[in-house]
Amino acid sequence: MLSVPDVLVVSVLALLLFGPDRLPKVMRQAGRFMRDVQNTSHSFIAEMERAADTTELPPPAPPAEPEPLSLDLKTGPDKNATPEQGTEES
């Protein structure tokens, strides 16, 4: 960061180098250039963030299919059976 004496030295050198007539024009051009650089960097950053947000994610895994209850055609479904246990044969 520039201190106050550094800014004064740079200002005096710019005044001596460009003169009092051209100095405002040169400073306006420098300001426009800096604004263009900032706008370009902001748009680049925004584009990179947008591209990072829209990356394709792998599709979610389909839900697991529950195991069907087995039916005994002679006695019917077992009322006490759960899908994990299945039916018990006697």
Secondary structure, DSSP 8 states (H G I E B T S, - for coil): ---HHHHHHHHHHHHHHHHHHHHHHHHHHHHHHHHHHHHHHHHHHHHHHHHHHT-----------------BTTTB--TT--TTT-----
